[in-house]
């Protein structure tokens, strides 16, 4: 493995979000750069919502080569970019920015990362299944569009922001008229809970030790897969509950790895060293 050092030609990549101090993306990407002998570094930039435009201007001015984008910027960052790919345009959320000449291009690697992890790690196919997604923000949009691509029986969405949830459902129905979509309150889980095959938490709830369990799993089919996009801590209150109930569960570490691998290819043009990146995440 090449020795890691900063030089006058070191290229800069990073993550913008608020907060980002918990992120393990630096460990993952820096290990990949080091393994392949790429003169580059990946850093975290904590950007409050009111500073998002200035952050993207800074990316242009400083020559930063690429960025990942996380909560709460995935939807709002689009307006500050030159172009977005078809997949990001359809979803309405960007999690990766790369350069093409002088232009900043936004894309979304969350969709591929989530579905690959469901299939490869969890051995779960959404086809014909009933899915519940908690949250309607940028991460949820990627999850819901990814699930819809797989021909599920139904996708139900819950969010405290009813307007945001309705906009997501409208966009999904426009693109996938053959799939059943619905908005639900958590009380509705009494009714549909026994039918649920997959429950996804696509909110930040669970990142803090004081956070509540985002859903009462006693209402959910015990054979369902419980998937929490939060990966730090590795066992959120929701996943601890799933473990106690002997349900199948997974955190978002595998999704982080797989979406990061796709982003790495966009930035460098090189095949990412998946095993090296996963070892770095596990050490983290």
Secondary structure, 3 states (H helix, E strand, C coil): CCCCCCCCCCEEEEEEECCCCCCCHHHHHHHHHHHHCCCEEEEEEECCHHHHHHHHHHHHHHCCCEEEECCCCCCHHHHHCCEECHHHHHHCCCCEEEEECCEEEEECCHHHHHHHHHHHCCCCCCCCCEEEEECCCHHHHHHHHHHHHCCCCEEEEECCCHHHHHHHHHHHHHHCCCCEEEECCHHHHHHHHHHCCEEEECCCCCCCCCCCCCCCHHHCCCCCEEEECCCCCCCCHHHHHHHHCCCEEEECHHHHHHHHHHHHHHHHCCCCCHHHHHHHHHHC
